[in-house]
Amino acid sequence: MIPNLAADILLVIEVSDSTLKYDRITKLSLYAESGIADYWIFNLVDIQLEMHSEPYQKQRGGFDYRVKRVVLPNEFVVIPGFPDLSLDLSAVFPAQMGE
């Protein structure tokens, strides 16, 4: 029997600029199909974090995430699996990136 490795993965993170479309469509679907609970895209084009959680299979096939959240550079996020740890996105997206 093949073990379910997705259960051992707390979070997958992509840092994306030129591959943004591929990460949002192809990789997102593959990670959802694999049962990866949380998928984050650090979107360097729009300077934001895109958080995806709760993978599911669509009625007409394909896979996606039920919950999608956009987090802006001046906000904090909690790290999945570590409720006492947060990440200040201003440290990830310095102010000069948006200029």
N, C-alpha and C positions, 0 to 999 in steps of 0.2 A: 504494500500500500504506500502511496506517495503522501508524505506529510503536507499539511496545509501551511506553507511558509508565510502566507499573507497574515495569518494570525500572530506571527512573531514580529511583523513590521508595524511600528506605531505610526510612521509618517514617511511619505515620499515627498521630496522637495525638488522642484526644477527651478533653475535660474534661467530666465528666458528673454531673449530679444529677437534675434532672427528666426528662431524656431517656435515662436509663440503660437502660430496657427496649428502646427504639428502637435505641440504640447497640449493645447486646448481640445483638440479633436482626437487624434490617434492615440496618444499616450493616455489621455484621460479615460478613454473607453477601455483600453487594455488594463489599466490599473483597477478600474471599477469591476471589470470582468474577473480579475484575479482576487477581488475581495479586499483590496487595500482600503482600509477604513478612512484614512485622511490623505489627501493629495493637495499640496500647495504649489502654486506657481508664483514665484517672485517675478512679476511682470516689469521688466526694465523699460519697456516701450511707454506704458501708461503710468509708470512709477506707482505701483500698488501691489498688494498681495492678494491673490485669488485663492480662497480656501474652499475646498470641496470635501464633503463628507457624506456618509451613508450611501454606499454604492448599491445600485439596484439594476435589474434587467428590465428594459422597456417592453411593453406589450407586443410591439412589432419587431422585436429583436434588438440587438445592440445593448450597450451598457452605458450608464451615466451615474451621476451623483444627485441625490435628492436635495441636498443642502449646498448652496453656493453663496459665498459671502466675499465681498470686496472690502479690504482693509486699507486705509489710507496711511501715508507715511508718518503722520503725527499721532498714530494710535498704537496701542499695545495689543498683543494676542497671547493667549494661554497656549502652552505647548501641549499637544494631545498626549495623554498618559501621565502628565506631570502637572496637576492642577495648581501647584504652588510656584510654578515657573512661568514667567512671561517674557515676551520679547518686545522691546521697544523698537518699532519700525523706523524711527528717526535715526537709529544707529545703522540700519540696513540701507535706507534710502536717504543719504545726507541731503540737506537743503540744496546744495549746488547741483544735484542731479536734475532737478526740475527747471533749471535756468538755461 
